[in-house]
Amino acid sequence: MTQSKPSLVAVLEHYGITVDPVRVTQMVACLLHDDHTPSCSIDTDRDLWRCHSCGKGGDSYSLIMEKEGVDFVRARALAASVGLATRGDGGSDSGLSGSRYGRRRQVPARPRDRPANGTYVPAWRRR
């Protein structure tokens, strides 16, 4: 079972912020404070947001966590209960990325396990 992270557009629309579906990047009103002019930039392709007034930002879960004042587990449960995510709260971490900014990646083998192909060898490894 893998969990589908809720899209940022779905979370914003849940809180009453209208988003133009055609534009990839746009400015909207920040949910975290009173905003008379839009100060929160969103990127719908990468599902990231950043408020230029309060300095907070992140993904859809971080927006739920900041807005509701809860931790990640409760934000995930809230997203599942409202229908923003496709799975219930809890489960494995098989869908988590290896980095906050990137996808899960393969870790290369240790240098001594790599075949000798004429690459640089540090002085402390030379014999």
N, C-alpha and C positions, 0 to 999 in steps of 0.2 A: 504494500500500500504506500503510495506516495501522496504527499500533500501538495495541493496546488495553492501557491501563495495568492492571496486576493490581489487583483490589479488595483493600482493606485486610483484609476478612474472610478472603479466601483466603490472604493472607500470614500472618495470625495463626494460622489453622488449620494452615498448613504447619509452623509452629513449635510447635504443640501447645497453643495457647491456644483454649479453647472460647468461642464468642461466641453470645449469644442472638439468633436471627435476627429476633425480633419487635421488640426494642428498637432505637431509632435511636441513642441515646446511652447509654453504659454504662461502667463501670469494669472494667478487667482488670488482671492482673499484668503488670508491665513486663518485656519481654524482655531489657533491657539490663543489669539488675542483679538481685540476689536480692530478691524481693518477698514478704513474708509477708502483707501486705494489699494489695489492688488499689490501685495508685496511678496507673495509666495510663487516661486517659479517651479514648474513641474515639467518633467520629461516623461511622456507617456511610453516611449519606446523602452527606456531603461527602468521605468516605474520608480523614479526618484523624485523627491521634492526638497526644496530649500527655501526657508523664509529669510528674506534679507533684512527684516526688521528685528526679529527675535533671535536670529542666528541658528535656529534649529533646522534639522533636515534628516533625511533618511529614506526608507522605503515605506511600503504600506503598513507593515507591522509597527514600525517606529511611530508613524502618525497615529495609529490607534492607541499605542502605549502613552504617547504624550497627551492626546486628547482625553482619554479616559483615566489616566493616572494609574495604570496597571503595569505589571511585568509582562514578559513575552508570552508566558504560558496562558495567562488570562487574556491577552490580546488575541492569541490564536483561538482560544475558546470562544471569545466574543465574535470573531470573524466567522467561525463555523456555525455559531448559533443564529447569526443574522443571515447566513447563506452566502457570505462573501467568499469563503473557502469551500473546497469540495470535499473535505473530510473533517471528521470530528476532532476535538482537542486531544492531544496526546499522540503517542506513536513513536516510531523510530526516527533517527536522524539521518536516514539514508538519502534524503533530498537536500540536506544542508550542503552549502558550498564550503570549499576549503578556505576561502577568504571572504571577507566582508564585501570586497569590491569585485570579485571575479567568480568564475565557475569552478567546480571541482576539477583539479588537474592532476595528472600523473606526476609523482615525485621521481626525479631521475635517480638512477642507481648511484651508489657511493662511488667516488672517483677511483678507488682502488679496485672496484668491481668492473669498471669499464675496460674494454679492450684497449691495448696500447696502440694508439693510432697516431702517434707523433704529436700529441697535444702537450701543452705546457705542464710541467711538473714543478710544484713549489720547492724551494730550497730545502725545506725541512723534510720533504718526502724523498729527496734524492739520496742515493747511497753511493 
